[in-house]
Amino acid sequence: MSSDPRLILTLSCDDKPGIVAGVASTLANVGGNIVESHQYGDAETGRFFMRVLFQAPDGVTAGDVKGALSAVAKRFAMTWDVVDAAAKARLIVMVSKFDHCLQDLLYRARLGALPVEIVAIVSNHETSRGTAEANGIAFHHWPVTPETKRAQEERLFALVDEVRADLVVLARYMQVLSDEASQRISGRAINIHHSFLPAFKGAAPYSQAHRRGVKLIGATAHYVTGDLDEGPIIEQDAERVTHADGAEALMIKGRDIEARVLARAVKAHVERRVFVNGVKTVVFG
């Protein structure tokens, strides 16, 4: 197996002829060997998206590749980046009382199935302190009231800077971020929520779903925006249920769906497979 570094190039720009040729020829000129490539041109928005995983020769860094690509990037007015594929993303996980998503993320990170390092856990309850301490992760207990909400959000942004977090994950964090906070963290925060038809809001959604006799339960992972639960969708899943499933059975199945949907969304984001395309996303497999 080659020890040469693997790098990831991501880019988006207006769709024009010559983008792929310009990228491929530049990577070839620096000795890069393309391992995996995905691209998509959206006819509706006129935007082009591309992700390239490539092997660079020994001694060639992401900075070297950026320098080589700068001319073609300028020519097509790209939004772009080149990163080390082996680098682990640094996560802040926010959680309330239910910790199934947090536990799942910790397990996947420990296995190496998720290329992340959870550097802090933030909660408005003490419930997950023991979990954080058992895993050697800093725990921040920040109770939220209408009077403290703004101050706690400022503490969050200070923590993001302090620990150099790449992503904030709302792993069943049952507090709504303010519009201002959501805008400041746009594209750098992922939320998970149950998704039913109809959409049951408020307390005990699984009990509401049982009373209405739903036939499908599911979950949606999306980027946080100022519009509650309406950010660009990254990942979704659903599972059929029947009249024989009581509220507790729905809750157990629902939490399992939430955990796996959130994990898939986080993995896609940290592997640079997700591109925001207006109010929707492009997600490369």
HELIX and SHEET records of a PDB file:
HELIX    1   1 ILE A   19  ASN A   29  1                                  11    
HELIX    2   2 ALA A   62  ARG A   75  1                                  14    
HELIX    3   3 HIS A  100  LEU A  111  1                                  12    
HELIX    4   4 ARG A  129  ALA A  134  1                                   6    
HELIX    5   5 LYS A  149  VAL A  163  1                                  15    
HELIX    6   6 ASP A  179  ARG A  184  1                                   6    
HELIX    7   7 PRO A  205  ARG A  212  1                                   8    
HELIX    8   8 ALA A  247  VAL A  270  1                                  24    
SHEET    1   A 4 ASN A  33  ASP A  42  0                                        
SHEET    2   A 4 ARG A  47  GLN A  55 -1                                        
SHEET    3   A 4 ARG A   6  ASP A  14 -1                                        
SHEET    4   A 4 THR A  79  ASP A  84 -1                                        
SHEET    1   B 7 ALA A 138  HIS A 141  0                                        
SHEET    2   B 7 VAL A 116  SER A 123  1                                        
SHEET    3   B 7 ALA A  89  VAL A  95  1                                        
SHEET    4   B 7 LEU A 167  LEU A 170  1                                        
SHEET    5   B 7 ALA A 189  HIS A 194  1                                        
SHEET    6   B 7 LEU A 216  TYR A 223 -1                                        
SHEET    7   B 7 ILE A 233  ARG A 240 -1                                        
SHEET    1   C 2 VAL A 274  ASN A 277  0                                        
SHEET    2   C 2 LYS A 280  VAL A 283 -1                                        
END                                                                             
